[in-house]
Amino acid sequence: MQDQEINTPSEQLEAAMPAVESEAVAPAVEPVEAAPASTPQASRRSVRSMLAAISMVVTIMAWILLMWNGYAALGLGLAAIVLGVVGTRSRSAGWRNLAITSLIASAVLVIVMVAFLIVIYWGLGAIEPKA
């Protein structure tokens, strides 16, 4: 090699690298089978996440319904609380936070409505009109 003239960069690179007697062979890798998508654990997670989203929708519906019917809003608020409690069991932090937000909003609605009904019926019922 000393008497040959090296003209191109690739020839220079080949001359600088030591000769390899055998080529390296990569080990054979077998493909790993994916877990089935419909495992019970995965379906439970998605159900809980869906319940968190449904809880928020029911809470918003309860607040909108409050303009027309307080008793129906109270019932929807209680349903949203139940759905929110189940939704807090979601593994994802985002869905869990959504369920907690729904719980707070529906609990405020229920507490205010119950307090209002107590004041109206019990508080004003105690005042007897004078005849």
CNS distance restraints for C-alpha pairs under 8 A (distance, minus, plus):
assign (resid   1 and name CA) (resid  15 and name CA) 7.97 0.50 0.50
assign (resid   6 and name CA) (resid  11 and name CA) 6.06 0.50 0.50
assign (resid   6 and name CA) (resid  12 and name CA) 6.09 0.50 0.50
assign (resid   7 and name CA) (resid  11 and name CA) 6.80 0.50 0.50
assign (resid   7 and name CA) (resid  12 and name CA) 7.46 0.50 0.50
assign (resid   8 and name CA) (resid  12 and name CA) 6.40 0.50 0.50
assign (resid   9 and name CA) (resid  13 and name CA) 6.19 0.50 0.50
assign (resid  10 and name CA) (resid  14 and name CA) 6.21 0.50 0.50
assign (resid  11 and name CA) (resid  15 and name CA) 6.12 0.50 0.50
assign (resid  12 and name CA) (resid  16 and name CA) 6.23 0.50 0.50
assign (resid  13 and name CA) (resid  17 and name CA) 6.28 0.50 0.50
assign (resid  14 and name CA) (resid  18 and name CA) 7.97 0.50 0.50
assign (resid  35 and name CA) (resid  39 and name CA) 7.99 0.50 0.50
assign (resid  37 and name CA) (resid  42 and name CA) 7.19 0.50 0.50
assign (resid  38 and name CA) (resid  42 and name CA) 6.46 0.50 0.50
assign (resid  38 and name CA) (resid  43 and name CA) 6.32 0.50 0.50
assign (resid  39 and name CA) (resid  43 and name CA) 6.31 0.50 0.50
assign (resid  40 and name CA) (resid  44 and name CA) 6.12 0.50 0.50
assign (resid  41 and name CA) (resid  45 and name CA) 6.39 0.50 0.50
assign (resid  42 and name CA) (resid  46 and name CA) 6.40 0.50 0.50
assign (resid  43 and name CA) (resid  47 and name CA) 6.14 0.50 0.50
assign (resid  44 and name CA) (resid  48 and name CA) 6.19 0.50 0.50
assign (resid  45 and name CA) (resid  49 and name CA) 6.17 0.50 0.50
assign (resid  45 and name CA) (resid  90 and name CA) 6.02 0.50 0.50
assign (resid  45 and name CA) (resid  91 and name CA) 6.69 0.50 0.50
assign (resid  46 and name CA) (resid  50 and name CA) 6.03 0.50 0.50
assign (resid  47 and name CA) (resid  51 and name CA) 6.13 0.50 0.50
assign (resid  48 and name CA) (resid  52 and name CA) 6.30 0.50 0.50
assign (resid  48 and name CA) (resid  86 and name CA) 6.59 0.50 0.50
assign (resid  48 and name CA) (resid  87 and name CA) 5.00 0.50 0.50
assign (resid  48 and name CA) (resid  88 and name CA) 7.70 0.50 0.50
assign (resid  48 and name CA) (resid  89 and name CA) 6.57 0.50 0.50
assign (resid  48 and name CA) (resid  90 and name CA) 5.22 0.50 0.50
assign (resid  49 and name CA) (resid  53 and name CA) 6.49 0.50 0.50
assign (resid  49 and name CA) (resid  87 and name CA) 6.11 0.50 0.50
assign (resid  49 and name CA) (resid  90 and name CA) 5.62 0.50 0.50
assign (resid  49 and name CA) (resid  92 and name CA) 7.83 0.50 0.50
assign (resid  49 and name CA) (resid  95 and name CA) 5.72 0.50 0.50
assign (resid  49 and name CA) (resid  96 and name CA) 7.76 0.50 0.50
assign (resid  50 and name CA) (resid  54 and name CA) 6.06 0.50 0.50
assign (resid  50 and name CA) (resid  87 and name CA) 7.62 0.50 0.50
assign (resid  51 and name CA) (resid  55 and name CA) 5.87 0.50 0.50
assign (resid  51 and name CA) (resid  83 and name CA) 5.87 0.50 0.50
assign (resid  51 and name CA) (resid  84 and name CA) 7.04 0.50 0.50
assign (resid  51 and name CA) (resid  86 and name CA) 6.94 0.50 0.50
assign (resid  51 and name CA) (resid  87 and name CA) 5.19 0.50 0.50
assign (resid  52 and name CA) (resid  56 and name CA) 6.52 0.50 0.50
assign (resid  52 and name CA) (resid  83 and name CA) 6.70 0.50 0.50
assign (resid  52 and name CA) (resid  84 and name CA) 5.66 0.50 0.50
assign (resid  52 and name CA) (resid  86 and name CA) 7.45 0.50 0.50
assign (resid  52 and name CA) (resid  87 and name CA) 4.17 0.50 0.50
assign (resid  52 and name CA) (resid  88 and name CA) 6.99 0.50 0.50
assign (resid  52 and name CA) (resid  90 and name CA) 7.86 0.50 0.50
assign (resid  52 and name CA) (resid  95 and name CA) 6.15 0.50 0.50
assign (resid  52 and name CA) (resid  96 and name CA) 7.08 0.50 0.50
assign (resid  52 and name CA) (resid  98 and name CA) 6.36 0.50 0.50
assign (resid  52 and name CA) (resid  99 and name CA) 4.68 0.50 0.50
assign (resid  52 and name CA) (resid 102 and name CA) 7.88 0.50 0.50
assign (resid  53 and name CA) (resid  57 and name CA) 6.42 0.50 0.50
assign (resid  53 and name CA) (resid  87 and name CA) 7.94 0.50 0.50
assign (resid  53 and name CA) (resid  95 and name CA) 7.39 0.50 0.50
assign (resid  53 and name CA) (resid  98 and name CA) 7.09 0.50 0.50
assign (resid  53 and name CA) (resid  99 and name CA) 7.14 0.50 0.50
assign (resid  54 and name CA) (resid  58 and name CA) 6.08 0.50 0.50
assign (resid  54 and name CA) (resid  83 and name CA) 7.37 0.50 0.50
assign (resid  55 and name CA) (resid  59 and name CA) 6.12 0.50 0.50
assign (resid  55 and name CA) (resid  79 and name CA) 7.94 0.50 0.50
assign (resid  55 and name CA) (resid  80 and name CA) 4.84 0.50 0.50
assign (resid  55 and name CA) (resid  81 and name CA) 7.33 0.50 0.50
assign (resid  55 and name CA) (resid  83 and name CA) 5.15 0.50 0.50
assign (resid  55 and name CA) (resid  84 and name CA) 5.31 0.50 0.50
assign (resid  55 and name CA) (resid  87 and name CA) 7.58 0.50 0.50
assign (resid  55 and name CA) (resid  99 and name CA) 6.73 0.50 0.50
assign (resid  55 and name CA) (resid 102 and name CA) 6.23 0.50 0.50
assign (resid  56 and name CA) (resid  60 and name CA) 6.25 0.50 0.50
assign (resid  56 and name CA) (resid  80 and name CA) 7.16 0.50 0.50
assign (resid  56 and name CA) (resid  84 and name CA) 7.71 0.50 0.50
assign (resid  56 and name CA) (resid  98 and name CA) 7.14 0.50 0.50
assign (resid  56 and name CA) (resid  99 and name CA) 6.86 0.50 0.50
assign (resid  56 and name CA) (resid 101 and name CA) 7.80 0.50 0.50
assign (resid  56 and name CA) (resid 102 and name CA) 4.94 0.50 0.50
assign (resid  57 and name CA) (resid  61 and name CA) 6.18 0.50 0.50
assign (resid  58 and name CA) (resid  62 and name CA) 6.08 0.50 0.50
assign (resid  58 and name CA) (resid  76 and name CA) 6.51 0.50 0.50
assign (resid  58 and name CA) (resid  77 and name CA) 7.41 0.50 0.50
assign (resid  58 and name CA) (resid  79 and name CA) 7.64 0.50 0.50
assign (resid  58 and name CA) (resid  80 and name CA) 5.63 0.50 0.50
assign (resid  59 and name CA) (resid  63 and name CA) 6.36 0.50 0.50
assign (resid  59 and name CA) (resid  76 and name CA) 7.02 0.50 0.50
assign (resid  59 and name CA) (resid  77 and name CA) 5.98 0.50 0.50
assign (resid  59 and name CA) (resid  80 and name CA) 5.58 0.50 0.50
assign (resid  59 and name CA) (resid 102 and name CA) 6.31 0.50 0.50
assign (resid  59 and name CA) (resid 105 and name CA) 6.92 0.50 0.50
assign (resid  59 and name CA) (resid 106 and name CA) 5.59 0.50 0.50
assign (resid  60 and name CA) (resid  64 and name CA) 6.28 0.50 0.50
assign (resid  61 and name CA) (resid  65 and name CA) 5.98 0.50 0.50
assign (resid  61 and name CA) (resid  73 and name CA) 7.95 0.50 0.50
assign (resid  61 and name CA) (resid  76 and name CA) 7.65 0.50 0.50
assign (resid  62 and name CA) (resid  66 and name CA) 6.12 0.50 0.50
assign (resid  62 and name CA) (resid  72 and name CA) 7.57 0.50 0.50
assign (resid  62 and name CA) (resid  73 and name CA) 4.54 0.50 0.50
assign (resid  62 and name CA) (resid  74 and name CA) 7.27 0.50 0.50
assign (resid  62 and name CA) (resid  76 and name CA) 5.32 0.50 0.50
assign (resid  62 and name CA) (resid  77 and name CA) 5.79 0.50 0.50
assign (resid  62 and name CA) (resid 106 and name CA) 7.90 0.50 0.50
assign (resid  63 and name CA) (resid  67 and name CA) 7.58 0.50 0.50
assign (resid  63 and name CA) (resid  73 and name CA) 6.64 0.50 0.50
assign (resid  63 and name CA) (resid 109 and name CA) 7.30 0.50 0.50
assign (resid  65 and name CA) (resid  69 and name CA) 6.04 0.50 0.50
assign (resid  65 and name CA) (resid  70 and name CA) 7.34 0.50 0.50
assign (resid  65 and name CA) (resid  72 and name CA) 7.14 0.50 0.50
assign (resid  65 and name CA) (resid  73 and name CA) 5.51 0.50 0.50
assign (resid  66 and name CA) (resid  70 and name CA) 5.01 0.50 0.50
assign (resid  66 and name CA) (resid  72 and name CA) 7.56 0.50 0.50
assign (resid  66 and name CA) (resid  73 and name CA) 5.12 0.50 0.50
assign (resid  69 and name CA) (resid  73 and name CA) 6.33 0.50 0.50
assign (resid  70 and name CA) (resid  74 and name CA) 6.08 0.50 0.50
assign (resid  70 and name CA) (resid 113 and name CA) 7.30 0.50 0.50
assign (resid  71 and name CA) (resid  75 and name CA) 6.33 0.50 0.50
assign (resid  72 and name CA) (resid  76 and name CA) 6.19 0.50 0.50
assign (resid  73 and name CA) (resid  77 and name CA) 5.94 0.50 0.50
assign (resid  74 and name CA) (resid  78 and name CA) 6.29 0.50 0.50
assign (resid  74 and name CA) (resid 109 and name CA) 7.28 0.50 0.50
assign (resid  74 and name CA) (resid 110 and name CA) 5.72 0.50 0.50
assign (resid  74 and name CA) (resid 113 and name CA) 6.76 0.50 0.50
assign (resid  75 and name CA) (resid  79 and name CA) 6.29 0.50 0.50
assign (resid  76 and name CA) (resid  80 and name CA) 6.07 0.50 0.50
assign (resid  77 and name CA) (resid  81 and name CA) 6.27 0.50 0.50
assign (resid  77 and name CA) (resid 106 and name CA) 5.01 0.50 0.50
assign (resid  77 and name CA) (resid 107 and name CA) 7.14 0.50 0.50
assign (resid  77 and name CA) (resid 109 and name CA) 6.61 0.50 0.50
assign (resid  77 and name CA) (resid 110 and name CA) 5.98 0.50 0.50
assign (resid  78 and name CA) (resid  82 and name CA) 6.47 0.50 0.50
assign (resid  78 and name CA) (resid 106 and name CA) 7.23 0.50 0.50
assign (resid  78 and name CA) (resid 107 and name CA) 7.89 0.50 0.50
assign (resid  78 and name CA) (resid 110 and name CA) 6.95 0.50 0.50
assign (resid  79 and name CA) (resid  83 and name CA) 6.26 0.50 0.50
assign (resid  80 and name CA) (resid  84 and name CA) 5.86 0.50 0.50
assign (resid  80 and name CA) (resid 102 and name CA) 7.25 0.50 0.50
assign (resid  80 and name CA) (resid 103 and name CA) 7.11 0.50 0.50
assign (resid  80 and name CA) (resid 106 and name CA) 6.35 0.50 0.50
assign (resid  81 and name CA) (resid  85 and name CA) 6.17 0.50 0.50
assign (resid  81 and name CA) (resid 102 and name CA) 7.48 0.50 0.50
assign (resid  81 and name CA) (resid 103 and name CA) 5.38 0.50 0.50
assign (resid  81 and name CA) (resid 106 and name CA) 6.17 0.50 0.50
assign (resid  81 and name CA) (resid 107 and name CA) 6.86 0.50 0.50
assign (resid  82 and name CA) (resid  86 and name CA) 6.57 0.50 0.50
assign (resid  83 and name CA) (resid  87 and name CA) 6.07 0.50 0.50
assign (resid  84 and name CA) (resid  88 and name CA) 6.17 0.50 0.50
assign (resid  84 and name CA) (resid  99 and name CA) 4.86 0.50 0.50
assign (resid  84 and name CA) (resid 100 and name CA) 6.69 0.50 0.50
assign (resid  84 and name CA) (resid 102 and name CA) 6.23 0.50 0.50
assign (resid  84 and name CA) (resid 103 and name CA) 5.47 0.50 0.50
assign (resid  85 and name CA) (resid  89 and name CA) 7.43 0.50 0.50
assign (resid  85 and name CA) (resid  99 and name CA) 7.26 0.50 0.50
assign (resid  85 and name CA) (resid 100 and name CA) 7.94 0.50 0.50
assign (resid  85 and name CA) (resid 103 and name CA) 7.26 0.50 0.50
assign (resid  86 and name CA) (resid  90 and name CA) 7.98 0.50 0.50
assign (resid  87 and name CA) (resid  95 and name CA) 7.43 0.50 0.50
assign (resid  87 and name CA) (resid  96 and name CA) 6.45 0.50 0.50
assign (resid  87 and name CA) (resid  99 and name CA) 5.41 0.50 0.50
assign (resid  88 and name CA) (resid  95 and name CA) 7.56 0.50 0.50
assign (resid  88 and name CA) (resid  96 and name CA) 4.74 0.50 0.50
assign (resid  88 and name CA) (resid  97 and name CA) 7.58 0.50 0.50
assign (resid  88 and name CA) (resid  99 and name CA) 5.48 0.50 0.50
assign (resid  88 and name CA) (resid 100 and name CA) 6.52 0.50 0.50
assign (resid  89 and name CA) (resid  96 and name CA) 6.91 0.50 0.50
assign (resid  90 and name CA) (resid  95 and name CA) 6.37 0.50 0.50
assign (resid  90 and name CA) (resid  96 and name CA) 5.59 0.50 0.50
assign (resid  91 and name CA) (resid  95 and name CA) 7.77 0.50 0.50
assign (resid  91 and name CA) (resid  96 and name CA) 7.17 0.50 0.50
assign (resid  92 and name CA) (resid  96 and name CA) 6.20 0.50 0.50
assign (resid  93 and name CA) (resid  97 and name CA) 5.99 0.50 0.50
assign (resid  94 and name CA) (resid  98 and name CA) 6.24 0.50 0.50
assign (resid  95 and name CA) (resid  99 and name CA) 6.23 0.50 0.50
assign (resid  96 and name CA) (resid 100 and name CA) 6.24 0.50 0.50
assign (resid  97 and name CA) (resid 101 and name CA) 6.13 0.50 0.50
assign (resid  98 and name CA) (resid 102 and name CA) 6.17 0.50 0.50
assign (resid  99 and name CA) (resid 103 and name CA) 6.13 0.50 0.50
assign (resid 100 and name CA) (resid 104 and name CA) 6.27 0.50 0.50
assign (resid 101 and name CA) (resid 105 and name CA) 6.24 0.50 0.50
assign (resid 102 and name CA) (resid 106 and name CA) 6.01 0.50 0.50
assign (resid 103 and name CA) (resid 107 and name CA) 5.86 0.50 0.50
assign (resid 104 and name CA) (resid 108 and name CA) 6.17 0.50 0.50
assign (resid 105 and name CA) (resid 109 and name CA) 6.41 0.50 0.50
assign (resid 106 and name CA) (resid 110 and name CA) 6.17 0.50 0.50
assign (resid 107 and name CA) (resid 111 and name CA) 5.96 0.50 0.50
assign (resid 108 and name CA) (resid 112 and name CA) 6.02 0.50 0.50
assign (resid 109 and name CA) (resid 113 and name CA) 6.09 0.50 0.50
assign (resid 110 and name CA) (resid 114 and name CA) 6.01 0.50 0.50
assign (resid 111 and name CA) (resid 115 and name CA) 6.03 0.50 0.50
assign (resid 112 and name CA) (resid 116 and name CA) 6.01 0.50 0.50
assign (resid 113 and name CA) (resid 117 and name CA) 6.11 0.50 0.50
assign (resid 114 and name CA) (resid 118 and name CA) 6.08 0.50 0.50
assign (resid 115 and name CA) (resid 119 and name CA) 6.18 0.50 0.50
assign (resid 116 and name CA) (resid 120 and name CA) 6.12 0.50 0.50
assign (resid 117 and name CA) (resid 121 and name CA) 5.97 0.50 0.50
assign (resid 117 and name CA) (resid 122 and name CA) 7.96 0.50 0.50
assign (resid 118 and name CA) (resid 122 and name CA) 5.40 0.50 0.50
assign (resid 118 and name CA) (resid 123 and name CA) 6.79 0.50 0.50
assign (resid 119 and name CA) (resid 123 and name CA) 4.63 0.50 0.50
assign (resid 119 and name CA) (resid 124 and name CA) 6.74 0.50 0.50
assign (resid 120 and name CA) (resid 124 and name CA) 5.44 0.50 0.50
assign (resid 120 and name CA) (resid 125 and name CA) 7.44 0.50 0.50
assign (resid 121 and name CA) (resid 125 and name CA) 5.40 0.50 0.50
assign (resid 122 and name CA) (resid 126 and name CA) 6.14 0.50 0.50
assign (resid 123 and name CA) (resid 127 and name CA) 7.22 0.50 0.50
